[in-house]
């Protein structure tokens, strides 16, 4: 039986039920049928729960005896450490003007023995796309069959799906902790934290949601056709998953310590797209650079030294001429990766047109915006890149390309405003036109929304770095107070929570800190060649290990609740007084001159910043420089709350990992019950009464692919049959 195997003393159903019990705030329900089926393991489960919650043996016995009476809520005790000197609450005014994000010059790298190589250039004439940005470029015209770019680009060779490293467990990139050059550079530049773009983007994404007040996406000025359905254009659910990083402390030659911020790989897995992405980056660049080693850009900001991998370069581009190269798989693959892998990494899903709800590059751009554009933008900003070059493919074939300059990405991510701020804009516009006249307003005073969006993105990045550094400082201060003076590894989970889900009026950033064993190693899930049964066993093992880490260190778990209040004002430099209000002008009487000055200098922001939940928006680019929010960091002492959130955030990721790894069945549309259900639904939609009260089989929906997956699989089969 699939559910009768064991991992230690933990079966699949027990692991699942224990996770559910964690999620329900340690409430154990006698009505839970899964719990009742696993009675043999109840004692072990309660023992682990009691250890995590610091519950005595006497209380444990009472809990077991009380099962017959209904629900039992297990409450945690206060930690035994002396917290008389621990932080309770701290308010910090953030001043982004004090932060400078600068690259380490090549000369400095060469002086310290670093070899530097320019990243490669695009091959096969693809550099033409760089100078026609935003537009989507088809590799081949579907009507005439004429290739717009070299035909060699169309087919993806099978060897590109194979790893280029000898060992299966060897990572595709060097983690910051193991990068000796990165550590040496940090020591030379006297920086305390090191990280890479791939490790930092999840944290910075959560800080974007937190600082921006969950700003929505703005695609009003993008290239979507009028018929494309845009009503659901907001971030996907996966974009909101909690950020999890491992802090690792390293000794330096000067007797001090470095802290490396590394991605947590324990709830991740390597998919075929990761391998293919590395191969295609080489394929799309010029042949002379095939043998190049990775090219890195190093930058410093605040107390951080950050490493960015540079994919491509073109001397005709602005700034440093570097840009990121992304290979973007079709939505039929990304939304159904387990199904694709089960079918030998093949799908017939095509992208043979620019516009259209399905099988179009427009659909792929839409999906990119909702899922990964924020991370792409952060990677480009950290590496001081000009933009992102995207190649759209379906594993077998490449269909098209697009170049997205960073300022265009900034506009999509950082320009949205609601109707409340729209009225502020309109009121200010009316005043300016009245004062300057329509022509002068258009020439000199019109709101420059794209420039403002890029400035907001730059300042928000600095605010995020500063906020994260303050959090890391507090973590580093708190750990020794809890008996971890010589800590080596520490897990940090961060997630922004919108105010609508809280009793508070303001958005909140939850930070959960869990000290780990000195020999802790995070290993990603490896499912190559495994059956569904074996995959479920591995997933249960991950759940078990998550509980074990919490079990071992739950008494020392701690965290913070971070809130933010925004403060900014109208900058005097954003106002240019007209000549007719000067003292020497005779056009207006003094009373009207004073009236004009008052209207121009009147600060419109206080009427907008009233609830503490507003998304920061600005009328003029100079006003962004006045943005100095205040963050309040409060030590969270409710251990039950921290454990519940820790397990909730972990469960979200494990559920997503399971969805990535286990294939859901395609509904059998020839099944008699399925046919009856469809026709009966059509019957009811025409206003007729239901013919039956027949319900679907219990648990059947959980095994079936979603409607969206069903649509994509159907298009894939159609393409395969062509």
LINGISUL-V326686 format. One record per pair of residues at least 12 apart in sequence whose ideal C-beta (glycine too) atoms are under 6 Angstrom apart, sorted by sequence separation. I is the first residue (numbers start at 1). J is the second residue. If there is no record, write none. Layout:
BEGIN
i=I j=J
i=I j=J
END
This chain:
BEGIN
i=182 j=194
i=247 j=259
i=248 j=260
i=310 j=322
i=376 j=388
i=390 j=402
i=581 j=593
i=296 j=309
i=297 j=310
i=311 j=324
i=312 j=325
i=432 j=445
i=496 j=509
i=525 j=538
i=46 j=60
i=139 j=153
i=219 j=233
i=311 j=325
i=389 j=403
i=294 j=309
i=295 j=310
i=332 j=347
i=495 j=510
i=581 j=596
i=217 j=233
i=245 j=261
i=246 j=262
i=388 j=404
i=17 j=34
i=217 j=234
i=332 j=349
i=387 j=404
i=494 j=511
i=17 j=35
i=176 j=194
i=216 j=234
i=246 j=264
i=387 j=405
i=176 j=195
i=245 j=264
i=330 j=349
i=387 j=406
i=493 j=512
i=176 j=196
i=244 j=264
i=13 j=34
i=53 j=74
i=492 j=513
i=54 j=76
i=53 j=76
i=54 j=77
i=491 j=514
i=14 j=38
i=125 j=149
i=13 j=38
i=124 j=149
i=490 j=515
i=491 j=516
i=575 j=600
i=124 j=150
i=380 j=406
i=14 j=41
i=18 j=45
i=285 j=312
i=489 j=516
i=364 j=392
i=487 j=515
i=124 j=153
i=281 j=311
i=488 j=518
i=361 j=392
i=484 j=515
i=489 j=520
i=377 j=409
i=570 j=603
i=415 j=449
i=569 j=603
i=9 j=44
i=331 j=367
i=377 j=413
i=569 j=605
i=30 j=67
i=206 j=243
i=667 j=704
i=415 j=453
i=475 j=513
i=515 j=553
i=665 j=703
i=361 j=400
i=411 j=450
i=414 j=453
i=514 j=553
i=665 j=704
i=666 j=705
i=203 j=243
i=328 j=368
i=471 j=511
i=664 j=704
i=202 j=243
i=351 j=392
i=515 j=556
i=664 j=705
i=29 j=71
i=411 j=453
i=414 j=456
i=410 j=453
i=414 j=457
i=514 j=557
i=566 j=609
i=27 j=71
i=28 j=72
i=281 j=325
i=410 j=454
i=349 j=394
i=513 j=558
i=27 j=73
i=513 j=559
i=574 j=620
i=280 j=327
i=347 j=394
i=407 j=454
i=410 j=457
i=512 j=559
i=565 j=612
i=666 j=713
i=26 j=74
i=351 j=399
i=511 j=559
i=574 j=622
i=511 j=560
i=573 j=622
i=574 j=623
i=277 j=327
i=345 j=395
i=566 j=616
i=571 j=622
i=571 j=623
i=508 j=561
i=509 j=562
i=324 j=379
i=508 j=563
i=571 j=626
i=273 j=329
i=324 j=380
i=506 j=563
i=569 j=626
i=568 j=626
i=568 j=627
i=324 j=385
i=567 j=628
i=199 j=261
i=323 j=385
i=326 j=388
i=328 j=390
i=199 j=262
i=322 j=385
i=323 j=386
i=566 j=629
i=194 j=258
i=199 j=263
i=320 j=384
i=323 j=387
i=324 j=388
i=325 j=389
i=326 j=390
i=327 j=391
i=328 j=392
i=330 j=394
i=187 j=252
i=564 j=629
i=565 j=630
i=193 j=259
i=194 j=260
i=195 j=261
i=271 j=337
i=323 j=389
i=319 j=386
i=564 j=631
i=318 j=386
i=317 j=386
i=562 j=631
i=563 j=632
i=177 j=248
i=562 j=633
i=186 j=258
i=272 j=345
i=560 j=633
i=561 j=634
i=308 j=382
i=482 j=556
i=183 j=258
i=308 j=383
i=561 j=636
i=306 j=382
i=560 j=636
i=559 j=636
i=381 j=461
i=177 j=260
i=559 j=642
i=176 j=260
i=177 j=262
i=557 j=642
i=176 j=262
i=297 j=383
i=175 j=262
i=546 j=650
i=506 j=612
i=505 j=612
i=193 j=303
i=189 j=300
i=192 j=303
i=193 j=304
i=194 j=305
i=195 j=306
i=196 j=307
i=197 j=308
i=163 j=275
i=191 j=303
i=185 j=298
i=191 j=305
i=499 j=613
i=161 j=276
i=160 j=276
i=160 j=279
i=186 j=305
i=539 j=658
i=185 j=305
i=182 j=307
i=535 j=661
i=225 j=355
i=512 j=642
i=532 j=662
i=239 j=371
i=228 j=362
i=236 j=370
i=512 j=646
i=527 j=661
i=235 j=370
i=236 j=371
i=510 j=645
i=495 j=649
i=493 j=649
i=435 j=596
i=123 j=285
i=123 j=286
i=302 j=465
i=301 j=465
i=467 j=631
i=120 j=285
i=121 j=286
i=459 j=624
i=120 j=286
i=303 j=469
i=452 j=618
i=455 j=621
i=302 j=469
i=431 j=599
i=456 j=624
i=459 j=627
i=120 j=289
i=205 j=374
i=452 j=621
i=455 j=624
i=451 j=621
i=201 j=375
i=204 j=378
i=117 j=292
i=119 j=295
i=428 j=604
i=201 j=378
i=117 j=295
i=201 j=379
i=424 j=604
i=197 j=379
i=130 j=314
i=424 j=608
i=197 j=382
i=127 j=314
i=421 j=608
i=122 j=312
i=119 j=310
i=428 j=619
i=121 j=313
i=119 j=312
i=121 j=314
i=104 j=298
i=119 j=313
i=218 j=412
i=118 j=313
i=217 j=412
i=103 j=299
i=421 j=617
i=218 j=415
i=218 j=416
i=101 j=301
i=216 j=416
i=417 j=617
i=215 j=416
i=99 j=302
i=142 j=352
i=142 j=353
i=136 j=354
i=136 j=361
i=249 j=488
i=156 j=396
i=248 j=489
i=154 j=397
i=247 j=490
i=153 j=398
i=246 j=491
i=245 j=492
i=211 j=460
i=244 j=493
i=242 j=493
i=243 j=494
i=211 j=463
i=242 j=495
i=270 j=524
i=269 j=524
i=266 j=522
i=268 j=524
i=269 j=525
i=207 j=464
i=265 j=522
i=264 j=522
i=139 j=398
i=265 j=524
i=139 j=399
i=204 j=464
i=207 j=467
i=139 j=400
i=138 j=400
i=137 j=400
i=136 j=400
i=137 j=401
i=136 j=402
i=133 j=403
i=129 j=401
i=133 j=405
i=130 j=403
i=129 j=403
i=134 j=408
i=103 j=384
i=214 j=498
i=210 j=496
i=209 j=496
i=206 j=494
i=206 j=495
i=206 j=496
i=203 j=494
i=213 j=507
i=210 j=507
i=210 j=509
i=342 j=663
i=337 j=660
i=338 j=661
i=338 j=662
i=339 j=663
i=338 j=663
i=359 j=715
i=358 j=715
i=96 j=459
i=99 j=462
i=96 j=462
i=349 j=715
i=96 j=463
i=349 j=716
i=348 j=716
i=94 j=463
i=347 j=716
i=350 j=719
i=349 j=719
i=348 j=719
i=94 j=466
i=348 j=720
i=336 j=709
i=335 j=709
i=92 j=470
i=332 j=712
i=332 j=716
i=267 j=653
i=267 j=657
i=86 j=481
i=215 j=615
i=81 j=482
i=213 j=615
i=212 j=615
i=242 j=649
i=241 j=652
i=241 j=653
i=52 j=550
i=52 j=551
i=51 j=551
i=54 j=555
i=52 j=554
i=48 j=551
i=19 j=543
i=15 j=540
i=12 j=540
i=15 j=543
i=15 j=544
i=2 j=533
i=95 j=628
i=7 j=541
i=10 j=544
i=93 j=628
i=94 j=629
i=7 j=544
i=93 j=630
i=91 j=630
i=92 j=631
i=91 j=632
i=90 j=633
i=89 j=634
i=88 j=635
i=87 j=635
i=76 j=639
i=76 j=640
i=25 j=644
i=23 j=647
i=22 j=647
i=23 j=648
i=23 j=651
i=19 j=651
END
